[in-house]
Structures are given as structure tokens and as C-alpha cells.
């Protein structure tokens, strides 16, 4: 994996990877949507599509795919929509939280943050 920060990615490469598309329907999937391959890669496929299909033999979150490919989430979502439209992957959307789910108090969140900073 590249150690270069994602925000320094060559814009020309990102343009090429997405075929010039820059937007995807944000409601189509979020960062924790699980992606599963439904087929093996075929000859002539775009290399990023091949990597996604290989990586997603088991359910893999969009954010994990983004990290593994070292591409911005927005670019990965475009690639995933391509694969989804052709039936090569399926997306398993996260269940929404129950309406009565109670969020942790701000004090607990502060304690967690302090604990993480100490790691």
C-alpha cells in the first residue's frame, strides 16, 4: 500500500479511474455498507474493479476498500456503483438504529477520547 496521503493523489489519475465522473448518489451507500463480490474478475476489466472483486470475496466495508486501494471514498463509491450496476457485487446496507437507541453521554465519549489519546 502506498504511504502517500490520499489528498495528494494525482487528479489526472483519479479522473481516469472514474472515467471523468465526480459525483455519485450519496444515498446509494455509506462508508459502512458491506460489499460482496458476486463473480470473479474477467479479462479486460479495469484494475481497480479487479482489486475490489478480489478483496470483497467476504463482506468488506466501503471505507476498508478505500483504505486498501488508497483512493478517496468518493472515488471508490463511483467504482462500486459501476460494479453494482452490472451485478458484479451486492451491497449490504447497515441496519438503521432503533428509534429508541440511546446515545452515550458526552462524558463517556470524552473518557473514550482520552483513553484513545493515551494509546
N, C-alpha and C positions, 0 to 999 in steps of 0.2 A: 504494500500500500504506500502511496505517495505521502511524504511528510510535508508537502507544500500545502499551505492553508487553502481551503476551498474558495475563499473570496478572492484569491489571486489567480484563479483558473483563467486560462486564455479565453476571452469572449468568443473568438472565432471558432474555437473547438466546441464550445457549448452550443453555438449557433448550428454547427454542423451536426452535432449529436442529436439535436432536437428537430432537425430539418427546418430551422428558422422559426419554429413555433416558440412562443414565450409565455403562453398562458394555458392553464388547464382549469377545468371546473373544480373549484376548491371544495365543493360538496361531494365530489366523486370519491375521495378517500382522504384520510388524515394520516398523520405520522405514525400512528399505532395500528393502522389497518394491516392485517396479516395477508401476505401474498403467497400463493401456492402455484407452482408450475403444473400445467395440465398436459404438457408434452415435452419432448426433447427438442433441443435446437436443431434447425435444419441448415444445410449448406447455403451460404449466401446471406444469412441473417446478419444484421448489424451486431458488432462485437459486444456492445453493451446489453443488447437483448439476450445474446447467448449467455453472458455472465449472470444476468438476472434469472434466466431459466435454470441454470446450473445451481445457483445459490438458493433458489426457492423450492427445492425438492421437498423441503419441510417448511411449514409456515414461518415466514420471516417478515418482520415489521418493515414498513416503508423507511423508517429512519435508519434501520440497520443496513438496508440495501444502499441507501445514500452514503452511509459511512464507509461501507465496503468498497463502493465504486469511487469514493472521493469526489462525488458530484453533489451539487446543491439539491435539496429535497424537491424544489420546483422542477428541476430538470428530470429527476428520477420519476416524478409523477407523470410527466409527459411520456416518458418511455413506458411506464407501466400502463398508461391509458392505451398506447399502441397495442401492447400485448393483450390487454383486457378486451379491446375491440375485436381482436382476431381469435379470441377464445383460447389463447395460449397460457393464460393464467386465470386464476379466480381470486377475488378479493373477499376476505372475511372481515367484515366490519365489526368493530368492537361494540359490545352490548352497551347501551346507554345506562348510566347510573340510575338506580331507582329514585323516584321523586323525593322520597323521604330520607335519602342518604345525607348523613350529617358530615360536613367538612370538619377537619381537625381545627382546633383553636389556633389562633395566631401564636400563642405561647408555645404550643407543641411544635409548630413549624419553625419558630425561632430556635428551639432546642435542637431540632434536627439539623438546621443550617449550621449551628455552632459545632455540632458533632461532626458534620461533613468537613468543615473547615479544619478540624483538628486532625483529620486523616492524612 
